[in-house]
Amino acid sequence: MISLLALTGLRIGQALGLRRSDLHLMENSRAVGCAVQGPHLHVVRREGNENLAVSKRRRELVVPVHPAVVGVYAAYCEERDRVAAAARSDFVFVNIAGGEVGRPMTDGRAREVVAALGRRAGIDRVVTPHQFRHGLGTELVESGRQLDEVQMILGHARVETTRRYVRTSRERLRAAVESVAMPTLTPGTAR
């Protein structure tokens, strides 16, 4: 779950609402009737999920999936499919070691898991699923991606919303100032 949140920027409701059929992790998904190239997932708003997970976005969102997620998901599926009740569920994220085993993970349970992993990692403050969304947005901008690309990956309707997710580091501010070309001054010339 952490890898998916950190590398796709999904909201927790979007992630918990995912079904196995929403993940197209092959280079080519034509065999399942999808023309989108490369590993990706489809966020579909579904009302009435038993775990109450709902995508905030009303329209379907197609999100590219980082290659690292593909491998992590395969390992997760091996672990989850060892639990018979979990193997029968079409939800991607199900309880396999806590909560009601085999049932779709709820928002509260996902937050417990993320907070526990944060404590285990020695992080002094409470870690929440939404911090991974902010982190991805910031990392995309820091790596030189354009704001419109970040907007589309995060699924924001307006670029103004995306701007709130982006935090500029002091290093980037320093680099911006230092990137300005200064005219060469010859000795004895005042400006």
CORHU-V558620 format. One line per field, one symbol per residue. ss: DSSP state (H for helix, E for strand, L for the rest). psi: psi as a letter, one per 20 degrees, with the letter a starting at -180 (. if undefined). Layout:
ss: ???
psi: ???
This chain:
ss: LHHHHHHHLLLHHHHHLLEHHHEELLLELHHHLLLLELLEEEELLLLLLLLLLLLLLLLLEEEELLHHHHHHHHHHHHHHLLLHHHHLLLELLELLLLLLLLLELLHHHHHHHHHHHHHHLLLLLLLLHHHHHHHHHHHHHHLLLLHHHHHHHHLLLLHHHHHHHLLLLHHHHHHHHHLLLLLLLLLLLLL
psi: ggggghihjqqhhggiiqqhiionjrhpjhhjkpipqrprqpopppqjqhjjppphphqqpppqpqhhhgghgggghgghiioghhhiqiqgoqpilraopiqpprgggghggggghgghijphrppqhhhhgggggghgghjjqqhhggghgikphphhghhhipppqhghgghggiippqqppqpipq.
